[in-house]
Amino acid sequence: MITNLGKNVKLARIKKGLSQPELAERMGLSVDTIKRIEQGTLAGSLETFCKLCEVLNVSPNYLLKDEIEIADMKAVSELSDRLINLSSEQLSLISEILDKINDFLSNKEK
């Protein structure tokens, strides 16, 4: 069994902003099946794997890779370190900027 598949599915789902029930609905699977895939107790069929890649918008390599990219984790850690000492006003401003960036990117995809 591929041990990191479940972890990578969970990370991709979270990055996509989906809950387990939302992913289950998009996949046409039960929430229990999604939970079991994420826990690593169920690998699923090839068809399920391909649909996971499609719904989560990730490559097969992403889901099958052995470890989360160290660079990704380092970037998140560095960003977290920079945010921790900001005032609530500064955090609010950053949040507004991120919202505008997300809106722009969402409109660009349409």
MOPAC internal coordinates of N, CA, C and O (Angstrom, degrees):
PM7 1SCF
backbone

  N    0.0000 0     0.00 0     0.00 0    0    0    0
  C    1.4570 1     0.00 0     0.00 0    1    0    0
  C    1.5186 1   109.47 1     0.00 0    2    1    0
  O    1.2310 1   120.80 1   -35.49 1    3    2    1
  N    1.2936 1   116.08 1   144.51 1    3    2    1
  C    1.4591 1   121.56 1   178.47 1    5    3    2
  C    1.5207 1   107.94 1   -81.78 1    6    5    3
  O    1.2310 1   120.69 1   -65.65 1    7    6    5
  N    1.3349 1   116.29 1   114.35 1    7    6    5
  C    1.4624 1   120.12 1  -170.81 1    9    7    6
  C    1.5163 1   114.32 1   -74.25 1   10    9    7
  O    1.2310 1   119.87 1   147.99 1   11   10    9
  N    1.3219 1   117.86 1   -32.01 1   11   10    9
  C    1.4655 1   119.32 1  -176.05 1   13   11   10
  C    1.5242 1   114.14 1   -94.28 1   14   13   11
  O    1.2310 1   119.76 1   178.07 1   15   14   13
  N    1.3087 1   118.06 1    -1.93 1   15   14   13
  C    1.4569 1   120.58 1   179.70 1   17   15   14
  C    1.5286 1   110.64 1   -56.21 1   18   17   15
  O    1.2310 1   120.44 1   131.13 1   19   18   17
  N    1.3170 1   116.77 1   -48.87 1   19   18   17
  C    1.4625 1   120.57 1  -178.55 1   21   19   18
  C    1.5165 1   112.61 1   -60.57 1   22   21   19
  O    1.2310 1   120.84 1   136.53 1   23   22   21
  N    1.3304 1   116.00 1   -43.47 1   23   22   21
  C    1.4672 1   119.87 1   178.73 1   25   23   22
  C    1.5224 1   110.90 1   -62.36 1   26   25   23
  O    1.2310 1   120.75 1   139.13 1   27   26   25
  N    1.3203 1   116.18 1   -40.87 1   27   26   25
  C    1.4601 1   120.09 1  -178.63 1   29   27   26
  C    1.5250 1   111.88 1   -71.11 1   30   29   27
  O    1.2310 1   120.17 1   144.51 1   31   30   29
  N    1.3240 1   117.28 1   -35.49 1   31   30   29
  C    1.4676 1   120.65 1   175.23 1   33   31   30
  C    1.5230 1   109.26 1   -63.22 1   34   33   31
  O    1.2310 1   120.51 1   133.80 1   35   34   33
  N    1.3281 1   116.63 1   -46.20 1   35   34   33
  C    1.4648 1   120.69 1  -179.43 1   37   35   34
  C    1.5255 1   110.68 1   -61.14 1   38   37   35
  O    1.2310 1   120.00 1   134.55 1   39   38   37
  N    1.3131 1   117.60 1   -45.45 1   39   38   37
  C    1.4623 1   120.99 1  -179.71 1   41   39   38
  C    1.5269 1   110.59 1   -62.82 1   42   41   39
  O    1.2310 1   120.18 1   136.13 1   43   42   41
  N    1.3185 1   117.25 1   -43.87 1   43   42   41
  C    1.4720 1   120.75 1   179.33 1   45   43   42
  C    1.5247 1   110.61 1   -63.64 1   46   45   43
  O    1.2310 1   120.59 1   140.77 1   47   46   45
  N    1.3359 1   116.48 1   -39.23 1   47   46   45
  C    1.4720 1   120.46 1   178.92 1   49   47   46
  C    1.5218 1   110.27 1   -63.11 1   50   49   47
  O    1.2310 1   120.56 1   134.70 1   51   50   49
  N    1.3232 1   116.53 1   -45.30 1   51   50   49
  C    1.4605 1   121.00 1  -179.51 1   53   51   50
  C    1.5281 1   110.61 1   -65.06 1   54   53   51
  O    1.2310 1   120.52 1   136.43 1   55   54   53
  N    1.3232 1   116.61 1   -43.57 1   55   54   53
  C    1.4660 1   120.23 1   178.12 1   57   55   54
  C    1.5279 1   111.21 1   -61.27 1   58   57   55
  O    1.2310 1   120.53 1   147.58 1   59   58   57
  N    1.3140 1   116.60 1   -32.42 1   59   58   57
  C    1.4643 1   121.72 1   179.45 1   61   59   58
  C    1.5280 1   110.97 1   -79.14 1   62   61   59
  O    1.2310 1   120.49 1   168.79 1   63   62   61
  N    1.3392 1   116.66 1   -11.21 1   63   62   61
  C    1.4649 1   121.10 1   178.86 1   65   63   62
  C    1.5136 1   113.63 1    79.11 1   66   65   63
  O    1.2310 1   120.63 1  -152.18 1   67   66   65
  N    1.3189 1   116.41 1    27.82 1   67   66   65
  C    1.4616 1   120.95 1  -178.76 1   69   67   66
  C    1.5228 1   111.29 1  -106.64 1   70   69   67
  O    1.2310 1   120.93 1   -36.40 1   71   70   69
  N    1.3052 1   115.83 1   143.60 1   71   70   69
  C    1.4658 1   120.99 1   171.07 1   73   71   70
  C    1.5254 1   107.64 1   -85.23 1   74   73   71
  O    1.2310 1   120.65 1   -11.99 1   75   74   73
  N    1.3291 1   116.36 1   168.01 1   75   74   73
  C    1.4656 1   118.94 1   176.39 1   77   75   74
  C    1.5282 1   111.58 1   -60.25 1   78   77   75
  O    1.2310 1   119.30 1   136.36 1   79   78   77
  N    1.3477 1   118.93 1   -43.64 1   79   78   77
  C    1.4679 1   118.37 1   177.58 1   81   79   78
  C    1.5341 1   113.28 1   -62.09 1   82   81   79
  O    1.2310 1   120.17 1   142.65 1   83   82   81
  N    1.3377 1   117.29 1   -37.35 1   83   82   81
  C    1.4626 1   119.73 1   178.50 1   85   83   82
  C    1.5219 1   111.33 1   -65.88 1   86   85   83
  O    1.2310 1   120.59 1   137.05 1   87   86   85
  N    1.3287 1   116.48 1   -42.95 1   87   86   85
  C    1.4593 1   119.93 1   177.98 1   89   87   86
  C    1.5295 1   110.11 1   -64.12 1   90   89   87
  O    1.2310 1   120.68 1   137.03 1   91   90   89
  N    1.3209 1   116.30 1   -42.97 1   91   90   89
  C    1.4707 1   120.15 1   179.23 1   93   91   90
  C    1.5264 1   110.92 1   -58.61 1   94   93   91
  O    1.2310 1   120.59 1   137.05 1   95   94   93
  N    1.3250 1   116.48 1   -42.95 1   95   94   93
  C    1.4596 1   120.53 1   179.97 1   97   95   94
  C    1.5269 1   110.86 1   -63.85 1   98   97   95
  O    1.2310 1   120.29 1   134.37 1   99   98   97
  N    1.3244 1   117.06 1   -45.63 1   99   98   97
  C    1.4644 1   120.41 1  -179.68 1  101   99   98
  C    1.5286 1   112.11 1   -65.41 1  102  101   99
  O    1.2310 1   121.04 1   150.67 1  103  102  101
  N    1.3239 1   115.61 1   -29.33 1  103  102  101
  C    1.4629 1   120.99 1  -178.72 1  105  103  102
  C    1.5230 1   112.38 1   -86.54 1  106  105  103
  O    1.2310 1   120.30 1   161.70 1  107  106  105
  N    1.3326 1   117.03 1   -18.30 1  107  106  105
  C    1.4520 1   120.12 1  -174.45 1  109  107  106
  C    1.5165 1   111.67 1    74.98 1  110  109  107
  O    1.2310 1   120.94 1  -149.51 1  111  110  109
  N    1.3382 1   115.81 1    30.49 1  111  110  109
  C    1.4648 1   122.21 1  -179.54 1  113  111  110
  C    1.5131 1   109.79 1  -121.18 1  114  113  111
  O    1.2310 1   120.63 1    -9.98 1  115  114  113
  N    1.3176 1   116.41 1   170.02 1  115  114  113
  C    1.4600 1   120.14 1   176.05 1  117  115  114
  C    1.5283 1   109.27 1   -81.63 1  118  117  115
  O    1.2310 1   121.17 1   -22.89 1  119  118  117
  N    1.3213 1   115.37 1   157.11 1  119  118  117
  C    1.4665 1   120.61 1   176.13 1  121  119  118
  C    1.5241 1   109.35 1   -61.46 1  122  121  119
  O    1.2310 1   120.27 1   142.98 1  123  122  121
  N    1.3232 1   117.09 1   -37.02 1  123  122  121
  C    1.4686 1   121.08 1   178.56 1  125  123  122
  C    1.5267 1   111.14 1   -59.91 1  126  125  123
  O    1.2310 1   120.44 1   140.08 1  127  126  125
  N    1.3172 1   116.77 1   -39.92 1  127  126  125
  C    1.4720 1   120.22 1   178.66 1  129  127  126
  C    1.5248 1   110.46 1   -63.68 1  130  129  127
  O    1.2310 1   120.36 1   136.10 1  131  130  129
  N    1.3327 1   116.91 1   -43.90 1  131  130  129
  C    1.4697 1   120.42 1   177.90 1  133  131  130
  C    1.5265 1   110.04 1   -61.90 1  134  133  131
  O    1.2310 1   120.26 1   136.52 1  135  134  133
  N    1.3218 1   117.11 1   -43.48 1  135  134  133
  C    1.4704 1   120.80 1   178.22 1  137  135  134
  C    1.5252 1   110.98 1   -59.15 1  138  137  135
  O    1.2310 1   120.75 1   135.75 1  139  138  137
  N    1.3264 1   116.18 1   -44.25 1  139  138  137
  C    1.4672 1   120.26 1  -178.89 1  141  139  138
  C    1.5328 1   111.64 1   -66.70 1  142  141  139
  O    1.2310 1   120.43 1   143.11 1  143  142  141
  N    1.3242 1   116.78 1   -36.89 1  143  142  141
  C    1.4706 1   119.57 1   176.31 1  145  143  142
  C    1.5240 1   109.41 1   -63.79 1  146  145  143
  O    1.2310 1   120.37 1   133.09 1  147  146  145
  N    1.3380 1   116.90 1   -46.91 1  147  146  145
  C    1.4609 1   121.03 1  -178.68 1  149  147  146
  C    1.5291 1   112.19 1   -66.09 1  150  149  147
  O    1.2310 1   120.17 1   149.88 1  151  150  149
  N    1.3271 1   117.29 1   -30.12 1  151  150  149
  C    1.4694 1   120.88 1   178.57 1  153  151  150
  C    1.5271 1   111.75 1   -79.84 1  154  153  151
  O    1.2310 1   120.69 1   168.58 1  155  154  153
  N    1.3168 1   116.28 1   -11.42 1  155  154  153
  C    1.4532 1   120.13 1   179.73 1  157  155  154
  C    1.5129 1   114.10 1    83.68 1  158  157  155
  O    1.2310 1   120.25 1  -167.91 1  159  158  157
  N    1.3328 1   117.12 1    12.09 1  159  158  157
  C    1.4626 1   119.78 1   179.56 1  161  159  158
  C    1.5336 1   112.38 1   -93.95 1  162  161  159
  O    1.2310 1   120.72 1   173.87 1  163  162  161
  N    1.3353 1   116.23 1    -6.13 1  163  162  161
  C    1.4628 1   121.27 1   178.61 1  165  163  162
  C    1.5208 1   108.26 1  -142.87 1  166  165  163
  O    1.2310 1   120.53 1   -53.78 1  167  166  165
  N    1.3180 1   116.59 1   126.22 1  167  166  165
  C    1.4668 1   120.14 1   178.94 1  169  167  166
  C    1.5258 1   111.20 1   -88.83 1  170  169  167
  O    1.2310 1   120.06 1   150.63 1  171  170  169
  N    1.3100 1   117.49 1   -29.37 1  171  170  169
  C    1.4575 1   120.63 1  -178.67 1  173  171  170
  C    1.5137 1   111.47 1    82.00 1  174  173  171
  O    1.2310 1   121.31 1    -7.71 1  175  174  173
  N    1.3082 1   115.10 1   172.29 1  175  174  173
  C    1.4667 1   121.29 1  -179.41 1  177  175  174
  C    1.5269 1   110.26 1   -83.09 1  178  177  175
  O    1.2310 1   121.11 1    -9.55 1  179  178  177
  N    1.3088 1   115.49 1   170.45 1  179  178  177
  C    1.4606 1   120.68 1   175.88 1  181  179  178
  C    1.5251 1   109.85 1   -62.20 1  182  181  179
  O    1.2310 1   120.72 1   141.55 1  183  182  181
  N    1.3126 1   116.22 1   -38.45 1  183  182  181
  C    1.4696 1   121.04 1   178.16 1  185  183  182
  C    1.5299 1   110.07 1   -61.72 1  186  185  183
  O    1.2310 1   120.30 1   136.37 1  187  186  185
  N    1.3348 1   117.03 1   -43.63 1  187  186  185
  C    1.4667 1   121.08 1   178.09 1  189  187  186
  C    1.5204 1   110.53 1   -63.13 1  190  189  187
  O    1.2310 1   120.68 1   136.91 1  191  190  189
  N    1.3233 1   116.30 1   -43.09 1  191  190  189
  C    1.4565 1   121.23 1   179.41 1  193  191  190
  C    1.5341 1   110.55 1   -59.78 1  194  193  191
  O    1.2310 1   120.09 1   133.44 1  195  194  193
  N    1.3181 1   117.43 1   -46.56 1  195  194  193
  C    1.4678 1   121.48 1  -179.69 1  197  195  194
  C    1.5250 1   111.03 1   -63.46 1  198  197  195
  O    1.2310 1   120.86 1   139.78 1  199  198  197
  N    1.3242 1   115.97 1   -40.22 1  199  198  197
  C    1.4648 1   119.56 1   179.54 1  201  199  198
  C    1.5285 1   110.23 1   -68.36 1  202  201  199
  O    1.2310 1   119.68 1   143.32 1  203  202  201
  N    1.3467 1   118.21 1   -36.68 1  203  202  201
  C    1.4668 1   120.89 1   175.36 1  205  203  202
  C    1.5284 1   110.15 1   -58.51 1  206  205  203
  O    1.2310 1   120.57 1   134.57 1  207  206  205
  N    1.3173 1   116.53 1   -45.43 1  207  206  205
  C    1.4629 1   120.72 1   178.71 1  209  207  206
  C    1.5272 1   110.59 1   -58.99 1  210  209  207
  O    1.2310 1   120.97 1   136.34 1  211  210  209
  N    1.3256 1   115.74 1   -43.66 1  211  210  209
  C    1.4607 1   120.95 1  -178.71 1  213  211  210
  C    1.5280 1   111.69 1   -66.30 1  214  213  211
  O    1.2310 1   120.46 1   128.57 1  215  214  213
  N    1.3242 1   116.72 1   -51.43 1  215  214  213
  C    1.4637 1   121.19 1  -176.55 1  217  215  214
  C    1.5257 1   111.70 1   -65.84 1  218  217  215
  O    1.2310 1   120.42 1   140.56 1  219  218  217
  N    1.3325 1   116.80 1   -39.44 1  219  218  217
  C    1.4646 1   120.64 1  -178.77 1  221  219  218
  C    1.5290 1   112.06 1   -85.92 1  222  221  219
  O    1.2310 1   120.71 1   174.10 1  223  222  221
  N    1.3379 1   116.25 1    -5.90 1  223  222  221
  C    1.4590 1   122.43 1   179.35 1  225  223  222
  C    1.5284 1   111.81 1    56.26 1  226  225  223
  O    1.2310 1   121.43 1  -130.46 1  227  226  225
  N    1.3330 1   114.86 1    49.54 1  227  226  225
  C    1.4670 1   121.52 1   178.07 1  229  227  226
  C    1.5254 1   108.57 1  -130.59 1  230  229  227
  O    1.2310 1   120.93 1   -19.73 1  231  230  229
  N    1.3106 1   115.83 1   160.27 1  231  230  229
  C    1.4578 1   120.83 1   178.39 1  233  231  230
  C    1.5321 1   110.07 1   -81.86 1  234  233  231
  O    1.2310 1   120.22 1   -21.42 1  235  234  233
  N    1.3133 1   117.18 1   158.58 1  235  234  233
  C    1.4662 1   119.42 1   173.66 1  237  235  234
  C    1.5243 1   111.82 1   -56.71 1  238  237  235
  O    1.2310 1   120.64 1   142.01 1  239  238  237
  N    1.3422 1   116.39 1   -37.99 1  239  238  237
  C    1.4661 1   119.71 1   178.36 1  241  239  238
  C    1.5161 1   111.92 1   -59.17 1  242  241  239
  O    1.2310 1   120.61 1   142.19 1  243  242  241
  N    1.3347 1   116.44 1   -37.81 1  243  242  241
  C    1.4606 1   119.92 1   179.94 1  245  243  242
  C    1.5300 1   110.46 1   -60.84 1  246  245  243
  O    1.2310 1   120.68 1   133.64 1  247  246  245
  N    1.3211 1   116.30 1   -46.36 1  247  246  245
  C    1.4651 1   119.17 1  -177.74 1  249  247  246
  C    1.5158 1   112.34 1   -71.58 1  250  249  247
  O    1.2310 1   120.32 1   153.36 1  251  250  249
  N    1.3265 1   116.99 1   -26.64 1  251  250  249
  C    1.4584 1   120.11 1  -176.33 1  253  251  250
  C    1.5279 1   113.99 1   -95.24 1  254  253  251
  O    1.2310 1   120.04 1   171.43 1  255  254  253
  N    1.3057 1   117.54 1    -8.57 1  255  254  253
  C    1.4650 1   118.57 1  -176.07 1  257  255  254
  C    1.5262 1   110.62 1   -61.65 1  258  257  255
  O    1.2310 1   121.02 1   -29.02 1  259  258  257
  N    1.3043 1   115.66 1   150.98 1  259  258  257
  C    1.4550 1   121.67 1  -174.57 1  261  259  258
  C    1.5238 1   113.87 1   -74.00 1  262  261  259
  O    1.2310 1   120.38 1   146.37 1  263  262  261
  N    1.2930 1   116.87 1   -33.63 1  263  262  261
  C    1.4545 1   119.57 1  -177.10 1  265  263  262
  C    1.5104 1   110.33 1  -139.04 1  266  265  263
  O    1.2310 1   121.19 1   -24.67 1  267  266  265
  N    1.3349 1   115.32 1   155.33 1  267  266  265
  C    1.4536 1   120.46 1   172.83 1  269  267  266
  C    1.5266 1   106.83 1   -67.31 1  270  269  267
  O    1.2310 1   120.65 1   -38.91 1  271  270  269
  N    1.3028 1   116.37 1   141.09 1  271  270  269
  C    1.4539 1   120.34 1  -178.83 1  273  271  270
  C    1.5267 1   110.08 1   -56.77 1  274  273  271
  O    1.2310 1   120.61 1   -54.98 1  275  274  273
  N    1.3152 1   116.43 1   125.02 1  275  274  273
  C    1.4647 1   122.10 1   178.36 1  277  275  274
  C    1.5254 1   110.23 1   -58.96 1  278  277  275
  O    1.2310 1   120.45 1   141.41 1  279  278  277
  N    1.3222 1   116.74 1   -38.59 1  279  278  277
  C    1.4623 1   120.34 1  -179.31 1  281  279  278
  C    1.5209 1   110.92 1   -61.79 1  282  281  279
  O    1.2310 1   119.98 1   140.34 1  283  282  281
  N    1.3401 1   117.64 1   -39.66 1  283  282  281
  C    1.4605 1   120.93 1   178.51 1  285  283  282
  C    1.5177 1   110.48 1   -62.49 1  286  285  283
  O    1.2310 1   120.85 1   134.48 1  287  286  285
  N    1.3175 1   115.98 1   -45.52 1  287  286  285
  C    1.4559 1   120.25 1  -178.62 1  289  287  286
  C    1.5283 1   110.87 1   -66.42 1  290  289  287
  O    1.2310 1   120.50 1   142.20 1  291  290  289
  N    1.3139 1   116.64 1   -37.80 1  291  290  289
  C    1.4613 1   120.93 1   178.95 1  293  291  290
  C    1.5246 1   109.85 1   -64.75 1  294  293  291
  O    1.2310 1   120.24 1   136.69 1  295  294  293
  N    1.3204 1   117.14 1   -43.31 1  295  294  293
  C    1.4620 1   121.39 1   179.75 1  297  295  294
  C    1.5254 1   110.81 1   -62.46 1  298  297  295
  O    1.2310 1   120.15 1   136.77 1  299  298  297
  N    1.3186 1   117.32 1   -43.23 1  299  298  297
  C    1.4652 1   121.18 1   178.17 1  301  299  298
  C    1.5191 1   110.32 1   -62.87 1  302  301  299
  O    1.2310 1   120.42 1   137.49 1  303  302  301
  N    1.3120 1   116.80 1   -42.51 1  303  302  301
  C    1.4617 1   121.51 1   179.34 1  305  303  302
  C    1.5255 1   111.40 1   -63.70 1  306  305  303
  O    1.2310 1   120.62 1   135.65 1  307  306  305
  N    1.3215 1   116.42 1   -44.35 1  307  306  305
  C    1.4619 1   120.03 1   179.36 1  309  307  306
  C    1.5221 1   111.42 1   -64.10 1  310  309  307
  O    1.2310 1   120.28 1   138.94 1  311  310  309
  N    1.3235 1   117.08 1   -41.06 1  311  310  309
  C    1.4567 1   120.85 1   177.96 1  313  311  310
  C    1.5252 1   110.68 1   -64.01 1  314  313  311
  O    1.2310 1   120.91 1   136.37 1  315  314  313
  N    1.3108 1   115.86 1   -43.63 1  315  314  313
  C    1.4618 1   120.68 1   177.94 1  317  315  314
  C    1.5201 1   111.10 1   -59.48 1  318  317  315
  O    1.2310 1   120.39 1   136.60 1  319  318  317
  N    1.3257 1   116.85 1   -43.40 1  319  318  317
  C    1.4708 1   120.85 1   178.31 1  321  319  318
  C    1.5190 1   111.54 1   -60.87 1  322  321  319
  O    1.2310 1   120.53 1   142.79 1  323  322  321
  N    1.3172 1   116.60 1   -37.21 1  323  322  321
  C    1.4642 1   120.08 1  -179.30 1  325  323  322
  C    1.5217 1   111.61 1   -72.97 1  326  325  323
  O    1.2310 1   119.90 1   147.20 1  327  326  325
  N    1.3211 1   117.80 1   -32.80 1  327  326  325
  C    1.4621 1   121.57 1  -177.16 1  329  327  326
  C    1.5255 1   113.41 1   -79.12 1  330  329  327
  O    1.2310 1   120.24 1   153.42 1  331  330  329
  N    1.3054 1   117.14 1   -26.58 1  331  330  329
  C    1.4605 1   120.90 1  -170.42 1  333  331  330
  C    1.5281 1   113.78 1   -61.69 1  334  333  331
  O    1.2310 1   119.76 1   150.16 1  335  334  333
  N    1.3151 1   118.06 1   -29.84 1  335  334  333
  C    1.4606 1   120.72 1  -176.73 1  337  335  334
  C    1.5189 1   114.05 1   -98.36 1  338  337  335
  O    1.2310 1   119.78 1  -173.11 1  339  338  337
  N    1.3126 1   118.02 1     6.89 1  339  338  337
  C    1.4579 1   120.78 1  -179.21 1  341  339  338
  C    1.5269 1   110.76 1   -81.39 1  342  341  339
  O    1.2310 1   121.36 1   -27.67 1  343  342  341
  N    1.3300 1   115.01 1   152.33 1  343  342  341
  C    1.4663 1   120.68 1   176.83 1  345  343  342
  C    1.5240 1   109.24 1   -74.08 1  346  345  343
  O    1.2310 1   120.84 1   -13.15 1  347  346  345
  N    1.3196 1   116.00 1   166.85 1  347  346  345
  C    1.4647 1   119.81 1   178.93 1  349  347  346
  C    1.5272 1   110.96 1   -63.90 1  350  349  347
  O    1.2310 1   120.07 1   146.22 1  351  350  349
  N    1.3264 1   117.47 1   -33.78 1  351  350  349
  C    1.4649 1   120.42 1   177.35 1  353  351  350
  C    1.5276 1   110.98 1   -65.67 1  354  353  351
  O    1.2310 1   120.61 1   138.01 1  355  354  353
  N    1.3273 1   116.44 1   -41.99 1  355  354  353
  C    1.4586 1   120.54 1   178.81 1  357  355  354
  C    1.5271 1   110.75 1   -65.86 1  358  357  355
  O    1.2310 1   120.42 1   138.80 1  359  358  357
  N    1.3292 1   116.81 1   -41.20 1  359  358  357
  C    1.4616 1   120.56 1   178.35 1  361  359  358
  C    1.5236 1   111.05 1   -64.22 1  362  361  359
  O    1.2310 1   120.54 1   141.55 1  363  362  361
  N    1.3320 1   116.57 1   -38.45 1  363  362  361
  C    1.4567 1   121.47 1   178.07 1  365  363  362
  C    1.5262 1   110.54 1   -63.34 1  366  365  363
  O    1.2310 1   120.45 1   137.58 1  367  366  365
  N    1.3235 1   116.74 1   -42.42 1  367  366  365
  C    1.4620 1   121.09 1   178.25 1  369  367  366
  C    1.5327 1   110.75 1   -63.24 1  370  369  367
  O    1.2310 1   120.41 1   135.88 1  371  370  369
  N    1.3087 1   116.82 1   -44.12 1  371  370  369
  C    1.4674 1   120.60 1   178.50 1  373  371  370
  C    1.5230 1   110.36 1   -62.58 1  374  373  371
  O    1.2310 1   120.52 1   139.76 1  375  374  373
  N    1.3155 1   116.61 1   -40.24 1  375  374  373
  C    1.4646 1   121.10 1   178.25 1  377  375  374
  C    1.5267 1   110.83 1   -61.32 1  378  377  375
  O    1.2310 1   120.16 1   136.85 1  379  378  377
  N    1.3271 1   117.30 1   -43.15 1  379  378  377
  C    1.4662 1   121.21 1   177.98 1  381  379  378
  C    1.5266 1   110.88 1   -62.53 1  382  381  379
  O    1.2310 1   120.72 1   137.69 1  383  382  381
  N    1.3231 1   116.24 1   -42.31 1  383  382  381
  C    1.4677 1   120.65 1   179.03 1  385  383  382
  C    1.5313 1   110.10 1   -62.27 1  386  385  383
  O    1.2310 1   120.34 1   135.03 1  387  386  385
  N    1.3272 1   116.95 1   -44.97 1  387  386  385
  C    1.4664 1   120.57 1   179.32 1  389  387  386
  C    1.5224 1   111.23 1   -62.70 1  390  389  387
  O    1.2310 1   120.40 1   140.66 1  391  390  389
  N    1.3399 1   116.83 1   -39.34 1  391  390  389
  C    1.4660 1   120.46 1   177.02 1  393  391  390
  C    1.5289 1   110.82 1   -60.22 1  394  393  391
  O    1.2310 1   120.90 1   137.28 1  395  394  393
  N    1.3304 1   115.87 1   -42.72 1  395  394  393
  C    1.4655 1   119.75 1   179.87 1  397  395  394
  C    1.5267 1   111.41 1   -66.55 1  398  397  395
  O    1.2310 1   120.45 1   141.19 1  399  398  397
  N    1.3157 1   116.74 1   -38.81 1  399  398  397
  C    1.4635 1   120.55 1   176.97 1  401  399  398
  C    1.5265 1   109.84 1   -63.53 1  402  401  399
  O    1.2310 1   120.22 1   134.50 1  403  402  401
  N    1.3450 1   117.18 1   -45.50 1  403  402  401
  C    1.4683 1   120.55 1   178.89 1  405  403  402
  C    1.5256 1   111.62 1   -62.10 1  406  405  403
  O    1.2310 1   120.39 1   138.69 1  407  406  405
  N    1.3419 1   116.87 1   -41.31 1  407  406  405
  C    1.4683 1   120.27 1   177.08 1  409  407  406
  C    1.5230 1   110.69 1   -60.94 1  410  409  407
  O    1.2310 1   120.75 1   134.66 1  411  410  409
  N    1.3310 1   116.16 1   -45.34 1  411  410  409
  C    1.4624 1   121.23 1   179.61 1  413  411  410
  C    1.5236 1   110.50 1   -59.57 1  414  413  411
  O    1.2310 1   120.61 1   132.92 1  415  414  413
  N    1.3285 1   116.44 1   -47.08 1  415  414  413
  C    1.4590 1   120.30 1  -178.33 1  417  415  414
  C    1.5236 1   111.15 1   -66.43 1  418  417  415
  O    1.2310 1   120.15 1   142.48 1  419  418  417
  N    1.3313 1   117.31 1   -37.52 1  419  418  417
  C    1.4641 1   120.40 1   178.27 1  421  419  418
  C    1.5243 1   110.84 1   -64.40 1  422  421  419
  O    1.2310 1   120.54 1   137.44 1  423  422  421
  N    1.3258 1   116.58 1   -42.56 1  423  422  421
  C    1.4711 1   120.61 1   179.43 1  425  423  422
  C    1.5166 1   110.53 1   -68.46 1  426  425  423
  O    1.2310 1   119.97 1   146.68 1  427  426  425
  N    1.3171 1   117.67 1   -33.32 1  427  426  425
  C    1.4631 1   121.72 1  -179.75 1  429  427  426
  C    1.5287 1   110.72 1   -67.01 1  430  429  427
  O    1.2310 1   120.28 1   146.97 1  431  430  429
  N    1.3595 1   117.07 1   -33.03 1  431  430  429
  C    1.4633 1   121.77 1  -178.63 1  433  431  430
  C    1.5170 1   112.10 1   -73.64 1  434  433  431
  O    1.2310 1   119.92 1   158.68 1  435  434  433
  N    1.3282 1   117.75 1   -21.32 1  435  434  433
  C    1.4781 1   121.35 1  -176.13 1  437  435  434
  C    1.4897 1   112.89 1   -78.08 1  438  437  435
  O    1.2310 1   120.10 1   180.00 1  439  438  437

